[in-house]
Amino acid sequence: MKRDVKLTEGSKKARRSAARLAAVQVLYQAWHQEQPIKNALAEYNAHRLGFQMDGDLYVPADGDLLADITGGYDTRREDIDAMVAGALDGRSPEQIDKLLLHILCAGAYEILAHHDIDTGIIIADYLNVTEAFFDKNEKKLVNAVLDRLAKTLRD
């Protein structure tokens, strides 16, 4: 028997998508405020997890996936930054908007660490995150970089 999903709970897919968006926000906040990633994550969990705005209740992020992405990136930052830089096809990371760079780093970590999740799902979610903040050109860049990394890391 299928159980009803509460509006505040969201589906597993929705919570995982929310975790990817939240991970990008946490990584960006940590960079912007020059604070440790674990502190930015703690603040997110305390103040924004499943928050309500203008009467709308947002789906809470999958806490385990959120912690894994942010903590995994933090642990493997140098490797992931180098992989992303190498996949930028002639651009330097300094030329890329910092929020966009954090989208790429979160996606790169997941492609590297989560072989149990299809790359198409990972890339699609990060394209949705990109679309929330940027235009088509940035979305094309994210798709190209993450696809390039997936071919290198998963084949």
Stockholm file with secondary structure:
# STOCKHOLM 1.0

chainA/1-155         MKRDVKLTEGSKKARRSAARLAAVQVLYQAWHQEQPIKNALAEYNAHRLGFQMDGDLYVPADGDLLADITGGYDTRREDIDAMVAGALDGRSPEQIDKLLLHILCAGAYEILAHHDIDTGIIIADYLNVTEAFFDKNEKKLVNAVLDRLAKTLRD
#=GR chainA/1-155 SS CCCCCCTTTCCHHHHHHHHHHHHHHHHHHHHHTTCCHHHHHHHHHHHTTTCEETTEECCCCCHHHHHHHHHHHHHTHHHHHHHHHHTSTTCCGGGSCHHHHHHHHHHHHHHHHCTTSCHHHHHHHHHHHHHHHSCHHHHHHHHHHHHHHHHHHHC
#=GC SS_cons         CCCCCCTTTCCHHHHHHHHHHHHHHHHHHHHHTTCCHHHHHHHHHHHTTTCEETTEECCCCCHHHHHHHHHHHHHTHHHHHHHHHHTSTTCCGGGSCHHHHHHHHHHHHHHHHCTTSCHHHHHHHHHHHHHHHSCHHHHHHHHHHHHHHHHHHHC
//
